[in-house]
Amino acid sequence: MPLTEAVLDHVAIAVDDVDAAVSHWLGRGAVPVGGGEAPAFRSEQVRLGNGAKLELIGRTTGEPSFIDGYLERFGPGRVHHVTIKVGTSLAQAIEELDAEGIQTVDRNESYPHWHEAFVRPSVVGGMIVQIAWASGTDADFAERSGRPAPQSPDPAAPHLLALQMTHVDPPAARALWSAVGATVTDDGNGGFEAQWSASPMVVRVALGERSGPVGLVVPGLAPGERTDVAPVLLGV
């Protein structure tokens, strides 16, 4: 049984300098959502014109963490994960994924307002999927952290329409994305599009020689190569 009450909440990219990455996206019309710092990493989220959220994750000055190894292996500007948020509970979501034959790892329910687990890149295809439950909205999290309430984005700002991926086995990828609550539609070329009714962005998967993220579809910005603060941008 696929996840119930699931939505694609955001896509995250790894960066060397979180502040520079935030400035880059705010300068292109995005608005801040919120973020925070843990001993192992720091993150900030921004919202683009269509409401889609982009998370920027990077190092802190604290202890070594997963982000160090990721940046050393792949460099900055690469998509790190997508987050599927569930409205029931993390425990129920894990049970539902288990029933679909999808194993999660690194389950963490130690924080009262945020529970999470992960689907490994070997299962997804070159990228992590985070499964998360939150006790409130982005505005609730902002209030708890003493930040201003997130503002609605300017609709004229660039729209984040899709995460583009490739996969060596699209039928296997299709089963994964269906299991995490997406409605999957064939694209007629051997790939598919995964969509959640309450999400402003989709995941597109095409047949490829290797599995992993290719880039983000943001039509309001000129297509370009990956940079230290942004992933590869693609046309529609």
Order of alpha helices (4+ residues) and beta strands (2+ residues): beta-alpha-beta-beta-beta-alpha-beta-alpha-beta-beta-alpha-beta-alpha-beta-alpha-beta-beta-beta-beta-beta
